[in-house]
Amino acid sequence: MFERKKLPLNIVGTEVPK
């Protein structure tokens, strides 16, 4: 869980390149 709440992919908890 990263502090990237801006992305909806945050739910997956995967390493998003963005």
Order of alpha helices (4+ residues) and beta strands (2+ residues): none
